[in-house]
Amino acid sequence: MGILSRASYVIRSKVNALLNRAEDPHETLDYSYEQLRDELQNVKQGIADLTTQKKRLEIQKRRLEENVDKHNKQARQAVEQGRDDLARKALEKKKQKMSQIEDLEAQIANLQNTQDNLVEKKNELQSRIQRFRTEKETMKARHDAAKASARVSEAMTGAGDEMENINRSIERAREQTEEMEARSAAMDELEESGAFESALSDGDEIDQELEEMRREGEVEAELETLKSETGAEGEAEPAAADTEADAPSSDPEIEAELEEIKEEDEDKEE
């Protein structure tokens, strides 16, 4: 087999495969049924044409037969009147008409035979069409049932195109869900380990130190103000000792609060 022959064979094979996949059995069966019905209609039309032609010949035959009777009468009358010449002419015409009648009878017989054959074929074709119609509907029902069964089987096994698309969608949704679940678990794990707190604590410690420095500054400023108001900076320690007896006794609650503040300062320094 040559290269061109092999290529032509491959092309025909692929075209036939495509046609088989694209072919709809319903349309093919209905088309074949319509073709048979058209053929039956043609046979009926042929029978009708033959019958019409036969009827025309039969009409001509009857007319010729009437002419034969007429020529018989003419010949008889001519003989009665002693006109043999006229009788001879009438008989000659009678012979011509009888010859034509014989030809017509042969043609009519042939048409009748043809008509009988066509009627027989028409009856046979009608029977075939009726059987084909029953088989056609049965085959269409079987095809629909087989197609439905195949779809159900594909749906059950997941082999169909639609089920394959659905399975892919479910798989993608499962992968996305698992990814989101993994991210959420990772975030929870980081939060439990304190990684987020350590990341945020840097800014919090700075703010706390700044706030503490601000409070210490305010305290020192207020202490300086108290000192300036009481004149504690300009007095010497002996003078303070001399006037200790004259100063009023200190309040125990104030002394206790000062002691607590002192202890808190010592704890912070530690």
C-alpha positions as CSV (number, residue, x, y, z in Angstrom):
1,M,0.0,0.0,0.0
2,G,1.4,3.3,-1.0
3,I,1.8,6.4,1.1
4,L,-1.1,8.2,-0.6
5,S,-3.3,5.1,-0.3
6,R,-2.5,4.7,3.4
7,A,-3.2,8.4,4.0
8,S,-6.5,8.2,2.2
9,Y,-7.4,5.1,4.3
10,V,-6.6,6.8,7.5
11,I,-8.6,9.9,6.5
12,R,-11.6,7.8,5.6
13,S,-11.4,5.9,8.8
14,K,-11.3,9.1,10.9
15,V,-14.2,10.6,8.9
16,N,-16.2,7.5,9.4
17,A,-15.5,7.6,13.1
18,L,-16.6,11.2,13.3
19,L,-19.7,10.5,11.4
20,N,-20.5,7.5,13.6
21,R,-20.2,9.7,16.7
22,A,-22.2,12.5,15.2
23,E,-25.0,10.2,13.8
24,D,-28.2,10.2,15.7
25,P,-30.0,6.8,15.4
26,H,-33.4,8.5,15.7
27,E,-32.8,10.7,12.7
28,T,-31.3,7.9,10.7
29,L,-34.2,5.6,11.4
30,D,-36.8,8.3,10.7
31,Y,-35.0,9.2,7.5
32,S,-35.0,5.6,6.3
33,Y,-38.6,5.3,7.1
34,E,-39.5,8.4,5.1
35,Q,-37.4,7.1,2.2
36,L,-39.4,3.9,2.2
37,R,-42.7,5.8,2.3
38,D,-41.5,8.0,-0.6
39,E,-40.7,4.8,-2.5
40,L,-44.2,3.4,-1.8
41,Q,-45.7,6.7,-3.0
42,N,-43.7,6.4,-6.2
43,V,-45.0,2.8,-6.7
44,K,-48.6,3.9,-6.1
45,Q,-48.1,6.8,-8.6
46,G,-46.7,4.3,-11.1
47,I,-49.8,2.0,-10.6
48,A,-52.1,5.0,-11.0
49,D,-50.4,6.0,-14.3
50,L,-50.6,2.5,-15.7
51,T,-54.2,2.2,-14.7
52,T,-54.9,5.5,-16.5
53,Q,-53.1,4.3,-19.6
54,K,-54.9,1.0,-19.5
55,K,-58.3,2.7,-19.2
56,R,-57.5,4.9,-22.2
57,L,-56.7,1.8,-24.3
58,E,-59.8,0.1,-23.1
59,I,-61.9,3.1,-24.2
60,Q,-60.2,3.0,-27.6
61,K,-61.0,-0.8,-27.8
62,R,-64.7,-0.2,-27.0
63,R,-64.9,2.4,-29.7
64,L,-63.3,0.1,-32.2
65,E,-65.6,-2.7,-31.2
66,E,-68.5,-0.3,-31.8
67,N,-67.1,0.5,-35.2
68,V,-66.8,-3.2,-36.0
69,D,-70.5,-3.6,-35.2
70,K,-71.2,-0.6,-37.3
71,H,-69.3,-2.0,-40.3
72,N,-71.1,-5.3,-39.9
73,K,-74.4,-3.6,-40.2
74,Q,-73.2,-1.5,-43.2
75,A,-72.0,-4.7,-45.0
76,R,-75.3,-6.4,-44.3
77,Q,-77.3,-3.5,-45.6
78,A,-75.1,-3.2,-48.7
79,V,-75.6,-6.9,-49.5
80,E,-79.4,-6.5,-49.0
81,Q,-79.3,-3.6,-51.5
82,G,-77.1,-5.5,-54.0
83,R,-74.2,-3.2,-53.4
84,D,-71.3,-5.7,-53.0
85,D,-68.8,-3.0,-53.5
86,L,-70.0,-1.1,-50.5
87,A,-70.3,-4.3,-48.5
88,R,-66.7,-5.2,-49.4
89,K,-65.5,-1.7,-48.2
90,A,-67.4,-2.1,-45.0
91,L,-65.9,-5.5,-44.4
92,E,-62.4,-4.2,-45.1
93,K,-62.8,-1.4,-42.5
94,K,-64.2,-4.1,-40.1
95,K,-60.9,-6.1,-40.6
96,Q,-58.8,-3.0,-39.9
97,K,-60.7,-2.2,-36.7
98,M,-60.4,-5.8,-35.5
99,S,-56.7,-5.8,-36.1
100,Q,-56.4,-2.6,-34.1
101,I,-58.5,-4.2,-31.4
102,E,-56.1,-7.1,-31.3
103,D,-53.1,-4.8,-30.9
104,L,-54.9,-2.9,-28.1
105,E,-55.8,-6.1,-26.3
106,A,-52.1,-7.1,-26.4
107,Q,-51.1,-3.7,-25.0
108,I,-53.8,-3.8,-22.4
109,A,-52.7,-7.3,-21.3
110,N,-49.1,-6.1,-21.0
111,L,-50.2,-3.1,-18.9
112,Q,-52.3,-5.4,-16.8
113,N,-49.4,-7.7,-16.1
114,T,-47.2,-4.7,-15.2
115,Q,-49.9,-3.3,-13.0
116,D,-50.3,-6.7,-11.3
117,N,-46.6,-6.8,-10.6
118,L,-46.6,-3.3,-9.2
119,V,-49.5,-4.0,-7.0
120,E,-47.8,-7.0,-5.7
121,K,-44.6,-5.0,-5.0
122,K,-46.7,-2.3,-3.5
123,N,-48.3,-4.7,-1.1
124,E,-44.9,-6.2,-0.2
125,L,-43.4,-2.8,0.3
126,Q,-46.3,-1.8,2.5
127,S,-45.8,-4.8,4.7
128,R,-42.0,-4.0,4.9
129,I,-42.8,-0.5,5.9
130,Q,-45.2,-1.6,8.6
131,R,-42.6,-4.0,9.9
132,F,-39.9,-1.4,9.7
133,R,-42.0,1.1,11.5
134,T,-42.5,-1.3,14.4
135,E,-38.8,-2.2,14.4
136,K,-37.9,1.5,14.2
137,E,-39.9,2.5,17.2
138,T,-38.6,-0.5,19.1
139,M,-35.0,0.3,18.2
140,K,-35.5,4.0,19.2
141,A,-36.9,2.9,22.5
142,R,-34.0,0.5,23.0
143,H,-31.5,3.2,22.1
144,D,-33.1,5.7,24.5
145,A,-33.0,3.0,27.3
146,A,-29.4,2.1,26.5
147,K,-28.4,5.8,26.5
148,A,-30.2,6.4,29.8
149,S,-28.6,3.3,31.3
150,A,-25.1,4.5,30.1
151,R,-25.7,7.9,31.6
152,V,-26.7,6.3,34.9
153,S,-23.7,4.1,34.8
154,E,-21.4,7.0,34.0
155,A,-22.9,9.0,36.9
156,M,-22.5,6.1,39.3
157,T,-18.9,5.4,38.2
158,G,-18.0,9.1,37.7
159,A,-16.8,8.3,34.1
160,G,-19.0,10.9,32.4
161,D,-17.8,14.3,31.3
162,E,-20.2,16.1,33.7
163,M,-19.3,13.9,36.6
164,E,-15.6,14.5,35.8
165,N,-16.1,18.2,35.9
166,I,-18.1,17.9,39.2
167,N,-15.4,15.7,40.7
168,R,-12.7,18.3,39.7
169,S,-14.8,21.1,41.3
170,I,-15.2,19.1,44.5
171,E,-11.4,18.3,44.5
172,R,-10.5,22.0,44.0
173,A,-13.0,23.0,46.8
174,R,-11.5,20.3,49.1
175,E,-7.9,21.6,48.4
176,Q,-8.9,25.2,49.1
177,T,-10.7,24.2,52.3
178,E,-7.8,22.2,53.5
179,E,-5.4,25.0,52.7
180,M,-7.6,27.5,54.7
181,E,-7.9,25.0,57.6
182,A,-4.1,24.6,57.6
183,R,-3.6,28.4,57.6
184,S,-6.1,28.8,60.5
185,A,-4.4,26.0,62.5
186,A,-1.0,27.7,61.9
187,M,-2.3,31.0,63.0
188,D,-3.7,29.4,66.2
189,E,-0.4,27.7,66.8
190,L,1.6,30.9,66.5
191,E,-0.8,32.7,68.7
192,E,-0.6,30.0,71.4
193,S,3.2,30.1,71.2
194,G,3.3,33.8,71.9
195,A,4.9,34.7,68.6
196,F,2.3,37.4,67.9
197,E,2.7,38.8,71.4
198,S,6.5,39.0,71.0
199,A,6.0,40.7,67.7
200,L,3.6,43.2,69.3
201,S,5.4,43.6,72.6
202,D,8.3,45.6,71.1
203,G,6.0,48.5,70.5
204,D,4.2,48.0,73.8
205,E,7.5,48.1,75.8
206,I,8.6,51.3,74.2
207,D,5.2,52.9,74.9
208,Q,5.4,51.7,78.5
209,E,8.9,53.0,79.0
210,L,7.9,56.4,77.5
211,E,4.8,56.5,79.7
212,E,6.9,55.6,82.8
213,M,9.4,58.3,82.0
214,R,6.6,60.8,81.5
215,R,5.2,59.9,84.9
216,E,8.6,60.1,86.6
217,G,9.1,63.5,85.1
218,E,5.8,64.7,86.4
219,V,6.6,63.4,89.8
220,E,10.0,65.1,89.9
221,A,8.5,68.3,88.7
222,E,5.8,68.1,91.4
223,L,8.5,67.3,94.0
224,E,10.5,70.3,93.0
225,T,7.4,72.5,93.3
226,L,6.8,71.2,96.8
227,K,10.4,71.8,97.8
228,S,10.3,75.4,96.5
229,E,7.0,76.0,98.4
230,T,8.3,74.6,101.7
231,G,11.8,76.2,101.4
232,A,13.4,72.8,102.0
233,E,16.3,73.5,99.6
234,G,17.7,76.6,101.5
235,E,17.6,75.2,105.1
236,A,20.5,73.5,106.7
237,E,20.2,70.2,108.5
238,P,21.1,71.6,112.0
239,A,18.4,74.2,111.8
240,A,16.0,71.4,110.9
241,A,17.2,69.5,113.9
242,D,16.7,72.6,116.2
243,T,13.2,73.1,115.0
244,E,12.2,69.5,115.2
245,A,10.8,69.8,118.6
246,D,8.7,72.8,117.6
247,A,7.3,71.1,114.4
248,P,4.0,69.4,114.6
249,S,3.9,65.6,114.8
250,S,3.6,63.9,111.4
251,D,0.5,62.1,110.3
252,P,0.8,58.2,110.5
253,E,-1.3,57.6,107.4
254,I,1.0,60.0,105.4
255,E,4.1,58.2,106.8
256,A,2.6,54.9,105.8
257,E,1.9,56.0,102.2
258,L,5.4,57.5,101.9
259,E,6.8,54.2,103.1
260,E,4.8,52.2,100.4
261,I,5.9,54.6,97.7
262,K,9.5,54.0,98.8
263,E,9.1,50.2,98.7
264,E,7.6,50.4,95.3
265,D,10.6,52.4,94.0
266,E,13.0,49.9,95.5
267,D,11.1,47.0,93.8
268,K,11.2,48.8,90.4
269,E,15.0,49.3,90.8
270,E,15.5,45.6,91.6
